[in-house]
């Protein structure tokens, strides 16, 4: 048996490199189009499935789509139910690779079009280096050429192997063994596309029979989920939940398909008459059983998501909610998680300040050290956001959001540092001091009411921008009124200068804190406007 192992491995390596390069070039060429597609067109389960199918078929990578989906779940843009539906769609989308390989890889002279593609693409990457778009188009051509050059190498090595192997020698092995073989191959190579390319090559060369190839493809389908499960160890909770959901879907689909393997084989080979073209028949089988799985699970998507949340329950985090679930390297999702987290920071800061100014009407007890820790986590997430290759527009918006977070923290710190002074002011029983304290309470009450109208979800309340501007004017006017009141007090001679200075210093800190909260609200609202416009633009 003359099996050239290095020729096979070289072919496999070139194929995988071509897949990786093609995925990267398509992702860069598409820009935010597919992120916008997945973010916007998942309102219903059917739309989510179609979005996952279309995106994966074009991007040629279920992992790239899944990464985006998991990031959007973490940011709160997408529910786990929607994510499960999208990832079900990716299973159908991955069958596009099998069709491409089956149609082009075994019907044409590979050298006749793979070498020109590599040559033209390679020259384009050098000659057109100044244009990022044309460089990525050139990369795509090279990648497409590599894809089929690698397949040709694998074919050549397996053709030699087929001369020494009789398919009948595998007849005694059950389909479960072949399914397990496909699963292990995919888990090792981290690519179901590579496994399916190998299976198609073996089938074309006559090394294995159709049922064995079909079982290996079923195993490869499960193998992609094993890869996701391994990748979710120690990762975000949402990623683990999505991995469990995908495992439930793929394993159940695999079991049902293996039980129905005989009738499905008859449908493909006899009903659709692919007996004479087993390679195309296997591509059709791959599509059919994934469509069956989606149809079977369609009514139960909510239950699958709910079950995964029971198996992997959400951990309680002190204050944070969105950042710990969202991968900062997916810019759109990371930016949205960052914005929502800062609005949440505003809510908690309001509750903390309310504890000091209006004790007894607090919704949630918040400690100052929790706010400090929270702000540190927000800043850490900001550094992750800007450390990836993001454009100037996103970098500017991230900096704007960070300013809002700093203003919120500084407002909380001011109140933390003057707790004792406020307590002294509140304990005074004369009308002047009581009026001063009442003025402070009224200003913060109005700031609290406006701040609570900022929603973490992408929802701009009608007239909120005008209300924030009116609040700013109100705070400035009350600052002037307070200073005038202090002037009247000192003119009356009833208070010592030190007492009036005490009031003025408290007022300065109160005014400064309210202004910081207003500035933060304004910057957060501008960010919401930007996101809305960005979605409409896409």
N, C-alpha and C positions, 0 to 999 in steps of 0.2 A: 504494500500500500504506500503510494508515493504522495503523501499529503504535505504540501509546502506550508508549514505553520507560519513562517515569517511573511509569506505572501498574503496569507489570510489575515494575520494581525495588522500588517501594513494597510490592507484594504479596510479593515475595521476602523483603524485609527484615522485614515483619510476620510472615511464616511462620517465618523463622529465629529471630526474637525469641521467638515463641510456643514453638518447640521448646526453646530455651535455658531459658525460664522454666518450662516444664513439667518438664524434666529436674531443675532445681534444686528445685522444690517437691516433687516425688516423692522426691528424695534426702533432703530434710529431713524429710518426713513419715515415711519408712521408717526413719529413725534408723540403727541398726546392724544391722537385720534382714537386709538384702541382703549386708552384709559378713560376717555370721555364716553366711548361706546359702552363700556362695562359699567361705568358710574351712572349713566343716564338711562340706559335701556334694560333695566332689570326690575321694572315696576311690577310685572307679573311673572309667575313661574315660567310660562312659555317664552316670554321675552328674554328672561335670564338664561334659559337653556339655549336659545338661538344665539344670544350674544356670546356665550361660551363656545358654541360650535363654530361660529364664523370667525371669532378672534383666534382660536386655536388653529383652524384650518389655514388662516393667512400667516400667522406668526410662526407656525410649525413648531409650537412649543406649549404643551399643556402646563408645564412648570412655570413659564413666564406669566401666563394668564392666572394661574393659581396664586402666584406671588402678589399680583395686583389685587386679586379678590380678597386675600387674607389681610392685606394692608387696609383695604376699604372697610372690611369688617371691624378691624381694630379701631379705625378712626370714627366708627359709628355712621359712616356713609351708607353702608349696606348691612342688612341683617344676615344672620347665619343661614336662615332659610334661603335667601337670595343667593348667598355664596354656594350653598349646596347645589342649587339649581344650575348655577353657572358651571360649576365643576362637573356636574353630570353632562352638560353640553360639551365640555372639553373632551370627554371620552369619545363622543361622536366626531369631534373635530380632529382628533389624532388619527382617525382612519384615513384622512386625506393623504398622509405620508405613504401609507400602504398602497393607495391608488396611484400615486405619482411613481413610486418605485415599480409597481406591477406593470403600469402602462409604458413607461419610458425605459425602464431598466432591462427589460427582457425582449422588447420588440424591435429595438433599433440598434444600429452599430454605435456603441457608446463612444468610441474614439472620435467618431464623425462629428459629434456635437459637444462632448465634454472638453476636448482639447481646445477647440476654438473659444469656448466660454472662458476657460482658464487663461488662455493667451490674451484675449481682448480685455477681460477683467483685470488681469495683472498689469497690463500696460496702462489701463485707465486709472488704476490706483496711483501710478507714478506720474503720468502726464497730467491728470486732472486733480492733483493733490491739493490745489488751492480751494476747490469746491467740496465742502463736506457732503453735499447731496450726491454729487457724481462719484465721489470716492465710495460712498455706501452702495450705490448702484453697481459699481465695479466689484465691490466685495461680494455682493449678491451673486453676480455672474460667476466669480471664482468659486464661491461656495457651492453653487448649483453644479458646476463642473466637477468639483471634488466629490460631491455626493455620489455621482455616478461612476467616477473613476474608482472610488473605494469599492463600490458595488461590483465593478468589473474585476477587480483584484480578488474579491471574495469568491466570485463566480468561478474564476480561473482555478483557484485552489480547490474548491469544492468539486468542480468537474472531474479533477483527477481522483478525488476521494471516491466519487460515485462509481468509478470503474471497478473499485475493489470491494464495494459494499452492496449487498443485496437487501433491498427494503424489507424483504420477507423476514430477515433476521430480527426485526423489531416487532414482528407481529405478536409475540408473546407478552409484550409489555402493555400495560393498561394505559388508558388516556390520562389517568391521574399522574403517572410518572412524567409524561411529556408536559403536562400542565405545570408540574413542579419544576421541571427543567427550564421552561420558559420564564417562570417566576424568578428563579435563582439567577439566570442570565441577565434579566432586566435589573434586578437588585444590584448585581455586581457592576454592570456597565452604566447604570443610572440613566438608561435610555431604552424605552420600549420600541422606538423607531429602529434602533440598531438591531434589537432582537428580531423584530419582524422582518427586517432586511435579510438577516441570516436565515430565518425560516423560509422566506420566499426563495432564497438562493438554493437551499437544500431541497425544497419542493421542486423547483425548476430542474435541478440536476438529477432528480429521481432518488435522492438519498432517503427521503421519508415519504410516507403516503399522506393523503389529504387529511385524514382524521387526526394523525399525529401532529401535522402542522397546525390544524385548527386548535387542538388542545394546547399547543405551545403558545399560540397567540392569546388564548384565554389566560394562560399563566402570566404572559407578559403584561396583560391588562391589570392583573392583581399586583404584579411586581412594581408598577409605578407607584402604587399606594404604599407598599412596603418602604419604598424610598422616601416618600413624604412622611411616613411615621417615624422613620429613623431620623429624618431631618427636624422633626418637631420636638425631639427629646431636649429638654432644657430650654425650649423656646416659649413663645407667647401662648397664652391659654387659648386664644382664638384659633391659632394655628393647629393646636392639638385637637380642638373640637372639630375643625374642618377635616383634619386627617382621619379622625374616627368616623366622621360622616362618610367620607370617601371610601374608607375601608368597608363599612357596612354595605354601601352601594355596590362596590366592585366584587366583593366576596360573594354576596347574594346573587348578583348577576352571573358570576362565574359558575356557581353551583347549579343554578337553573339551566345555564347554557350547556354544561357538561351532561346534565340529565337529558337534555333535548338534542344532544349532539347528532344522533342518528337521523332524526327527522330533518334537522337543519342542514345536514350534509346532503340529504336527498333533495331538499329545496334548491340548494346551490348547484349541485352537479346535474341533477335530472330535470327539475322543473325549469331552472334558468339555463340549462344546457351548457355548463362550464366544464364538462368532463374533459374536453379537448384543450382547455386553457386553465389549468389548476391554479396558476399564479393569480390571475384575475378573479378566479373563484374564491380564493382565500381572502383577497381584498374585500370582496362582496360579503363573505362570511363575517369578517371583522366589523363591517358596518352594520350588518343585520343584528348581530347579538348585542351590540352597544345600543342600538335603537330599541331593541326589545327591553333592555335594562331600564332605559329612560322611561318608556311607556309603563313598565311595571311599577316603577317607583314614583311616577308623576303624582298620583293622588296622596302619597305618603311623605312628601318632602318635609312638611312641617314636623311630622313625627320623628323622622330621621334626625333633623336638627335638634329637636327636643331631647331625644335619647342621647345624643352626643353631649349635650349640655349637662345631662344627669351623670353621665360617665365621667366627664371632665368638668366639674363645677367651677364657676368663676371664683377666683380668690378675692377676698376683701383687701382692697388697697386703702391705706389711710385716707388720702384725699384724691389722688390721681385716678382717672378713669380711662382716658383715651390713649395716652402716650405709651403705657406699658403693653398695649395690645397692637400697636402700629409700628411697622417697619419704616424708619425714617428715610431709608434709601429709595422708597417709592414716593417721589416728591409730592404729587397731588394729595395722596392720602396722608402723608406726614404733615403737610401744611394745614390740612383740615383738622387733623388730630391736635396739632399745636394750637390752632385758633380755639377749638372747643375747650381745650384744657385751660386756656387763659380765661375764657368766659367762666369756666368752673372756678378758677382761682378768684375771679372777681366776686362770685357768689359767696365763697367761703370767707373772703376778706370782709365782705359786707356783714356776714354773720358774726365775725369776730368783733368788728367795730360796734355792731349793735349790742353785743354783750357788755361793752363798756359804757355806751351812751344810753341805751334803752334796756337795761337788765329786766328780765322777766318776760320778754316777748321774743325770745330767741328760738329759731327753728332747729338749730343744731349747734351744740357746744363745740367750739374750735379753739385749740390752744395755739399760742403764738409760735412756739417751736415747730408745730406742724406746718404752719404757713412758711416758715423759713426753709424747712426741708422740702416743701412742695415747690417753692421758688427755685431752689437749687436743682431739683429734678427737671423743672421746665427749662432752666438754662442749659443743663446737660443735654437735653433733647434738642435744643436749638443748635448746639455745636455739632450734633450728629446730622441735623438737617443741612447745615451749610458746608459740612465737610465733604458731601457728595458733589458731583459735578452738576450744579443747578445754574439756571440762567440768571441774569442780572435782575429780571423782574421778580422772580421768586425770592431771590436773596434779599432784595429791598423790602418785600412784603414780610419776610421772616424777621428782619430787623425791626420793622414797624411793630410787629406783634410782640417782640421782646421788649420794646420800649413800653408798651402797654402793661406787660407783666411787671416791669421794674416800677412803674408808677403805682400799680396796685400794691406792691410790696412796701414801697416807701410810705404810702398812705397808712398801711397797717402798722408800720414801725413807729410813725409819728404818734398814733394813738396808744401804742404799747408804752412809749417813753413818757407820755403825759397822763398816765392813768391816775397817779397820785394827785396831780394838780386838779384834774377833773373831779376827783372824789372830794377834794377840799372845797372846790367851787360849789359842788352839789350840796354840801353840808351847810353852807351859809344860808341864813334865814332872812336876811334883809332883801327887800324888793329888787335892788339893783343887781345883786349877784344872781338872784333867781331869774331875773329877766335875761341876764347874760347866758345862763345855762340853758334857758328855754330857747334862746336864739340858736345856740349850738345844736340842740336836739332837732329843731325844725329844719335846719340846713341838711343835717345828715339824713333825716327822714325822707326828704325830697330826693336826695341822691340815691338812697336805698331803693325807692319806688321806681326811679328811672333805670337803675342798674339791673333790677330784676326783670326788666322787659327784654334784655338781650338774651336771645335763645341760643343754646349750643348748636341746635340744628340750623340749617341754612334757611332762616325765615326772617325777613326784614319787616318789622312792625311798622305800619303806616304812620308817618309823621314822627318817627323816633329821632331822626336827625335834628328836626326842628326842636323837639323836646329837650334834647341834649344841649343844644345851643341856648335855649331858654334857661336851662338849669345853670349854665355857665354865667349868664347875665345875672340870674337870681343870686348866685354865690357872691359875685363881685359886688352887687348892690348891698347885700347883707353885711359884707365886709366893711363897706363904707358906713353903713348904718351903725354897726358895732363901734367903729372908731368915733363916730359922732356922739354916740352914747357915752363913751369913755371921756370925751371932751367935756360933755355936760357934767359928768360926775366930778371931774377934777376942778371944774369951774365953780361947782357948788361948795367945795372945800370940805365935804363930808368924808372924803376918803384920802388916805395917804397916797403919795406918789408911787410908793412901792406896790400898793394894792392895785392901782390903775395899770402899772407896768405888768403886774401878774396877769390881769385880764387881757391886756394887749398881746402878750406873748402866747397865751392860750388861743386867742383869736387868730393869730398869725398861723399857728400850727393847724388849727381847724380849717382855715381857709385854704392853706396849702394842701392838706389832705383831700379836701373836697375837689379842688382843682385837678389834682393828680388822678382821682377817680374819673372825673369828667374827661380828661385827656385820654385816659385808657379806653373809656367807652367810645369816644370819637374814633380812635384808631381801630378798635375792633369792628365798629360799624362800617368803616371804610373798607376793611378787609372783607366783610360780608358782601358789600357792593361789588368788589373786584371779583369774588368767586362767582357771583350771579352772572356778571357780564362775561366772565370766562366760559361758563357753561353755555350761555346763549351763543357765544362766538363759535363754540365747537359744534 
